[in-house]
Amino acid sequence: MTTLHGTFDTPAFMPVGTKGSIKGILPELVAGTGAQVVLNNTYHLLLRPGPELVWRRGGVHRFMNWNGPILTDSGGYQAFSLAETNKVDDDGVTFKSIVDGASIRMTPERAIEVQNLLGADIIMAFDDCPPAAPDSGQVVEAGTQPARREAAVKRDSGKKGYDHVKRLDIALDRTAKWLQRCKNAHSRPQEQSLFGITQGGSDLTRRARSIEQVCNVELPGYAIGGVAVGETTEEIASVVRFAAPRLPDGKPRYLMGVGYERDILAAVMAGVDMFDCVLPTRNGRNASAFTATGALKLRNLAHAEDERPIEPGCDCYACSPRSHGWQGSDLGHFSRSYIRHLFMAEEMLGPILVTLHNLRHFQRFMADIRATVATDDWDGLLSRWPVARPAGGLVVRGGGQ
């Protein structure tokens, strides 16, 4: 993809800098992991420092000192994730600010106005993101997607209780109407590419209807939304395999908020071009490292005297700092033992090192996927990245396993 602030290769994984920063990581180091495009969030930048201030400071690229492409989410997801403190109606969403409790009104027009002021290269339409279908048998932990889903279901329940099919239909019609309002309000179409977002939950009939509604509006790109809001891995794969091929050919297809390797690979096979997720950075701050064979919990006692790097063969700053010019100890890397110590001692370097590793992990994975698109050696890819192997086998383009 080509933007005013440079190009990026697809399939692409975008690190999430919600508030204008990849937490704890300098922009130069973010770029050093191989990331070519990053994501900011409209809702959070609206709250702090405010889009008008960012505009006066030259736009979000200059403000955060990132000279590559940037995508901004519209705030539609926050209407789902912050359901306990907002109200949704046919005209927009009324939020209770997480900063000072003030009432914040977000409409399609305001979402676009804020993004026009921020100045990102790719901006997202304001959509109505419904929760996944309730699962009464699922264990719910605070802060998880199932917990957010329960809060959204509670918010959306009327006097007769929650009707999921009716809620999906409302979301589809709102999203389509809001998209047209977003396009009409967009004041910088020659500089910023507006993407529409399809909804429909895991109901494939309604997915098809949403795709028809949204794709009837001519736009530079389209996204699949509402598939990381409490669904199972199998449901996500089913929706993406259905939806992605139905989006227009020759335009970018963006799967929002999906970030595990197996989900990314399945989506690439279905034709998806763009991904984002907080997992690399959030997990990194919590001592959980991604590797080609699975996650490492670096606080575990098993790593207390382990001299190995997080992942042998990885060229990230944590695993191979000499590849970046640093001549340290004879080890040539930061050991698992040392990184565990950093977390146990609450030293900020621990989260920084594991975040850098996780960011590089996903960029290495995406680079290998891009190479494999050319070679078609998917078995070879899975041998190098067994963590991406789905339980039921890899469904490739054209069918088969």
N, C-alpha and C positions, 0 to 999 in steps of 0.2 A: 504494500500500500504506500502511496505517495501523499504526503501532506505538506503544508507550508513550512513545517519544521523538520522535514526530512522524511525518510522512508523507513519502513520496517518489513521484515520478512514474515511470511505466513506459511504454516500456522504459527501464531504468535501467542506467547504468554505474557500478560501485563502484570507486573508487580503493583500492589495496591498501596497508594499513598493517600489515604482517605482525607487527611487534613493538609495536604500539600507537602507531605514528607513521607518517605519510606522509613519507618521508625528506626532511628539510631544509625542510619546508613547514609554517608555522604553521597551526593549525586554521582560523583566520579566513580565511587565504588559500586553503585547500582549499575552504571553503564559497564563497568568492568566485569560484571557477572554475565554479560551478554544481553541484558535487557535493552530493547530499542524503543519501547513505548511504555508509559506508565499510566495509571488511573488515579484520578482525584474524585472526590465526592462533592456534589453540588450542595446538598443539605448541610453538611458539616462546614464547608467554607462559607455558606450563607450565614451561619451562626457566628463563626469566628474565622477570619477577621472581618468578613463582609465583602461582597463582590465589588462594591464601589471602591473600597480601599485597594483591592487587588488591581482593579482597572487603573487607578491612579498610579500604581507602582509599575505599570507597563504590562500587565497581564500575568497569568499564572506561570508561564515559562520563565519570565525574568524574575518573578517573585520568589520561586523556589530554586532558581538557578539550574534549570533543566532545559537543555537546548534541543531535545528530541521531541517526538510527537507525544501528545497527552490526550487522553480520553476522560471526559467527565460523565459520571452517572447522574441521573436527573433528580434523585431523591425519591423515586417511586418505590424502591426497595425499602427505604426507611419507613414508609407507610405500613409495610408489613412487619419489619423487625422491631419497630417502636410502637406496636399496636396498642400497648397499654396506655399510651399517653397521646393518642391522636384520634381524630374522627374523620371518616371519609364520606364525602357526598358526591353528587353528580358533577359538581363544579370544581372540586379539588380536595385538598386535605388540610385540616387544621392541626398543627403540631403544638405540643407543649415543649418549649425549648429545653434541651438537656443542659443548657448552660445556666440560664437564669429563671426558667419557668415561664417566660413570656409566651404569649400566643403568636404562632408563626403560621401565616396562611400561604400555602403553596398551591398555585393553579398551574395549568399548562403554560400560560403566558408568563407567569413569574419564573417558572423553572427555566424557560428559554432565555428570558431576560438575564437571569443570573449567569447562565452559561455563556451568553454573548459577552457579558462583562468579564468573566474569567478568561475567556479567549482560548479555550482548548481546541485542538484540531478536530476532534470527533466529539459530538455532543449527543446525548440520548434524549429521546422523547419521554415526557412524563406519562407514566402508565399506572394502571391499577393492578397491583400484584396480589392475587388472592392466596390464601393459605392452601396447603395441600389438604387432601381429604383427611378428616380426623381418624386417628387410630387409637381406639379405646384400650387396646392391649399393650401399647408401647410405654416403656418406662421413660418418664420425662425428667430431665435434669435442668436446673436453672441455667439460663444462658445458651441453651442449645436450640437448634432449629425446631425440634418438636415442641419445646417450651414456647418459642415465638409463635409457632403455629397455633397452639392452644390459646394464646393471648389474642391472636387475630380472629380465631373462631368465636371467642367470647365477645369481642368487639362487634363482630358482624352478625351476632345472633339477635334476631328480632323477638317480638312477643311470642311467636310460634316456635322459637328455637332456630337452630342453624340448618339451613338448606344448602348443601354444597353445590348442587347443580344450579340452583338459582343464583348463588354467589358467583359461579363461573360465568354465567350468562351476563350478569351485571358488569363483571370485570371486562369481558370482551367488548361490550358495547361502549363502556366508558373509555377503554384504551383506544378504540378506533376513533371516537369523537375527539378525545384529547390529542391524538396524533395530528388530526387536521388542524386543530387550534395551535399546536406547537409549530407546524409548518408555516401557518399564516403569521405567527409571531416572530419567526426567525429572521433577524435583521442582518445576518452576516453569512448568507449561504455560499458566497464565493470564497470564504475563508474557513468556514467550519462545516464539516459534514454531519448532517443530522441523520441519525439511525432511528428506525422504528422498532418497537419491541412487540413480539407476539406473545400471547398468553394462552390459557386453556387448561392449565394443570396437567394431569395425566390422562385426561379425557381426550382421546384422539379425534373424535368427531368435532369437539369444540376447538381443538388445536387447528384442525383444517379450516374451520370457520374463521378463526382469528388470523391465520396466515392469509386467507383471501382478503379479509378486511384491511389488514395492515399493508399488504403488498400491493393493494390497489392504489396506494399513495406512492408516487414516484419519489424515491429517496436514494442517496448514495450507498446505503447499507441497511441490513436488517439483523435483528437479534432474536434469540430464543430466551425468553424470560420465564420466571416462575418454575424452574426445575431444580432449585436448591433451597427449597422452603419446607423441607420435611419429608421428601419422598425417599424411597429406597433406591439403592444403586440400580436395581433392575428396572424400576420405573423411570429413572432418569435416562437410562440407555434406550428404553422403548420409545420415550417421547422424542429424544434427539434423532434416533434412526428414522422416525416418522417425519419429523418436522424439517430437519436440515435439507434434505433433497427437494423439498417443496418450496424453499426460498429461492428467489431469482438467481439464475446462473450469472456469473460474471460480476457479481457484487459480493462484498464481504459478508460472511455469516458469523455472528458473534454469539457464543454461548455464555451467558452471564453467571458468574459466581461459582463455576464448577472447577475444581482444582485437583482432585486426586488423579494420579497417573493413569489408572485404568479407565477413568471416565473421560479424560482428555483423549486418550488413544481411540476409544470407541467413537467419540465425537468426530475426530479427524477422519476416521474411516467413513463416517456418514457425510462428510463434506464441510465441517466447521473450520473456520479460519482463525478465530480470535477467542482468547480465554482470559479470565482474571480470577484471582482468589486470594484471600488473606492467609491461607494456610501456611505458605512458606515463612512469612514474617511472624504471624501469631504463634505458630508452633516453635519457631526459632527462639522467641522470647521466653518460651516455657520449656526449654531444654529438650525438645523433640526434633531430631534430625531426620530428614528424608535420605534414603539411600536406594540404590538400584534393587536391593533385595527386601526392603521394608524399613520401617521406622526404628530409630534408636532412641531410647529414653536415657538421656545422659546423666540424669541424677541418680540412676540406679547404682547400687554399691558395686556391682560387677565391673564398673568402669573405673573404680577408685585407683587402680594401679596399672591401667591399660595404656601402654605407650603408643598404640596405633593411632593414626588420624581417624577422624570421623568415618571417612570412606577411602580406603587405599585406591589410588588411581585418580581420584578427583583432583582437579587443578584449581580449586577455589582457594581463597586466601587462608582459610583455616587449615585446609589439608595440605597445601603446597605453597606456602608463602614465598619460597624461593623463585617460583615461576612468576612472581610479581616483583621481584627485585630485592626482597629482604633476605639478608644473610644472618640468620639467627643461630640457634643451637645446632648441634650435630644431627638432631632429629630431622630437621627440615620441615617440621610441621608442628602444630599445636596438638598435643596429645589429648586423648579422651580423658585421661586422668586430670590433666590441667584444666580442661574445660569443665569437668564435673566440679573441680575445686572452685572455679569462678562462680558457678551457680550456687553452690553451697555457702560461699562467702558473700553472695549477693553483689558480686562485682559486675559492673555493666558490660565489661568486655565479653563475658560469656554469651549473653543474648546477641551481641553484635556478631561474634564469630559464627554462631549457629545460624543466624539469619543470613549471613553472607553465604554460608554453605548451602542452605536451602534454596536461596535465590539462584545460585549457580547450578544446583541440581536440576531445577526445572528448565533453565536455559539450555543446559547440556541435553536434556531429554527432548526438548523441542527441536534443537539442531539435528539430533539423530533422526527424529521423525521427518524433518524436511529432507534430509538426505535419503531416507527410506522411501519417500514419495517418488523419488527419481529411480531408485534401484528396484523397488517393489519387493525387497527382501524382508518381509514382516516377521518371518520366523527368526531371522538374525537379530532384528530389533528386540524381540521378546527374550531371546537368549541373553542379551545385554541388559535388559530391563525386566527381569521377572516380576517385579512389583506391578507392572502394567498388565500382566496376564489375567484376563477375566476367567472366572470359574468355568463358564460354559464354552470357552473357545473364542477365537477372534473372528468376528464377522467382517469380511472384507468387502470392498466395492464389488458389485456384481454377484454377490452371494457366496456361499461356501463357508468353510471354517478354516 
